[in-house]
Amino acid sequence: MNESGDRPRDARGRFVRPESGEAARELQNPYSARLAFLPIHARDRRWAVVVAHRRAGKTVACLNELIAQAAGCPLENGRYAYIAPQLNQAKDVAWQYLLDFTEFMGPERRTSASELWVELPNNGARIRLYGADNAERMRGIYLDGVVLDEFGDWEPGVWTRVVRPLLTDREGFAIITGTPKGRNGFWRI
């Protein structure tokens, strides 16, 4: 809080985490980006679409982008999400990767296997897995960033009705990924 008791804000008026005064320790993520995914990590746009074949590494690249963005989030209570077509698919495909690629953060990293989230120790930002099959579950939350995986398998309208509004308050980003499967919602994007 500042002298007047208000929480600190950034240039856009959004709340930010107060400085702790502690020196940030240098942490090294074991992830090494594949050449094809370097543009995702270097992008300066809010929206991105990734079209790649099966086993290309979309999930690993996008989860590591979420980790990097969450670790550097200057806002208070940063919230990030990985959303697969079904919750059980998110757990099967991404949960172990999320645990593995945040393990370098040490024992201060908090996890919840029942709620499928990891909380980063440096700033309290949280990354959570969701399923688009129960999109109504996400109403009422906010997100600073999201990965929408295998978007072509999603029910039409979940992006516009539920997920897109979650990004509005804090001007969050979205990475939409998938493999072409004909003229579906992913094709339209």
TAGILIN-V608814 format. One record per backbone hydrogen bond with DSSP energy under -1.0 kcal/mol. NH is the residue of the N-H (numbers start at 1). CO is the residue of the C=O. E is the energy in kcal/mol with one decimal. If there is no record, write none. Layout:
nh=(NH,NH)
co=(CO,CO)
e=(E,E)
This chain:
nh=(2,5,10,13,16,17,37,38,41,42,48,50,52,56,61,62,63,64,65,66,67,68,69,70,71,72,73,80,81,82,83,84,90,91,92,93,94,95,98,99,100,101,105,106,109,110,112,116,117,118,119,120,124,126,127,128,129,130,132,134,135,137,138,139,141,143,144,146,147,148,149,151,153,154,158,161,162,163,164,166,167,171,172,173,174,175,176,177,178,184,188,189)
co=(6,2,14,10,8,74,34,35,37,38,174,176,178,53,57,58,59,60,61,62,63,64,65,66,67,68,70,126,145,128,147,130,86,87,88,89,90,90,94,95,96,97,102,103,106,119,117,112,112,127,110,125,120,78,118,80,116,82,84,131,132,134,135,136,138,166,79,173,81,175,83,177,150,151,155,157,158,158,159,163,164,168,167,144,46,146,48,148,50,182,184,185)
e=(-2.5,-2.0,-2.6,-1.8,-2.3,-2.2,-1.8,-1.2,-1.3,-1.5,-1.8,-3.1,-1.9,-1.5,-2.4,-2.8,-2.7,-2.0,-1.6,-2.3,-2.5,-2.4,-2.6,-2.9,-2.8,-1.5,-1.2,-2.6,-1.7,-2.2,-3.2,-2.0,-2.1,-2.4,-2.4,-2.9,-2.6,-1.0,-2.6,-2.2,-2.9,-2.9,-1.8,-2.1,-1.6,-2.0,-2.3,-1.3,-1.5,-2.3,-3.3,-2.9,-1.7,-2.6,-2.6,-2.2,-2.4,-2.5,-3.0,-1.4,-1.0,-1.6,-1.9,-1.2,-1.8,-2.7,-4.1,-1.5,-2.2,-2.9,-2.7,-2.6,-2.1,-1.6,-1.6,-2.9,-2.0,-2.1,-3.4,-1.0,-1.3,-1.3,-2.1,-1.5,-2.3,-2.2,-3.0,-2.8,-1.5,-1.5,-1.7,-1.3)
